[in-house]
């Protein structure tokens, strides 16, 4: 119904997903990079004034890196 009856037989994979599935070392590198960035952003958020524009930017970046970690963890 409404185009849902035609399920593709082969699943679509993004380039990053293919790369991470092919190389477990690369997955570890990406996770380590994200963890380091998250630690740095959390430190910056602690030092920043909550009413500044930088605080909002750091918060958005933190959400982005945590989302990236979630996506990388799901690609297995």
N, C-alpha and C positions, 0 to 999 in steps of 0.2 A: 504494500500500500504506500503510495506517495514516494516511490523510488526505493523504499526500504527492502523490497523483496529481492533486489539485485545486489547481493552481497559479493564483493570481489573475492575470488578464490585465493589470490595471493595478497597478503597484507602489505600495506605501504610502510616503508621505513625511511626515516630521515637520514641524511648523510651522517650526522653525528651519531645516531643510533646504530648505523652499520659499523661505524668506526669503533664505537665502544663495545659492541658485541664481538668484533673481530679481535680486539686487543684488550685483555684485562689490565695490562699495565697502564694503558691510556686512561681507563676508567679510574684507576687509583690516582693517577696524576690530576685528573679533573676534580675528583673528590677532595684531594689534598689542597688544590688551589682554592676551591670553594670554601673549605674549612678555614684556611688562612685569611681569606677575604672577610669571612664572617667574623672572625676574631678581631680583625682590624676595625671593621665597621662598628662592632659592639663597643670597642674601646673609644672610638671617635664619638659615638652617641653618648657615652657616659661623660665625656669632656665638653660636649657641645651644649649650648643654650637651647632648651626645648622650644623656644619661640622663634628660632632663626630658620632661614631657608635651607641652610646646610643640613640642619637636623632632619628636615623632610626628605632631602635628597639621600642622605645616609639611610634613612628608614626604607625608602623605596629600593635602594640597592640591596639592602639586607633581605627584603622580601624576594627580590629577584634571585639572589644566590641561594636562598633556602629552597626556592622553587626549582632551581637548576639541580640541586642535590636530590630532590624528590624524583625528578625525571631520570637522572643518572642511576639512581637506585632501582628504578622500575625497569630499566633496560638490561635485562639479563636473559 
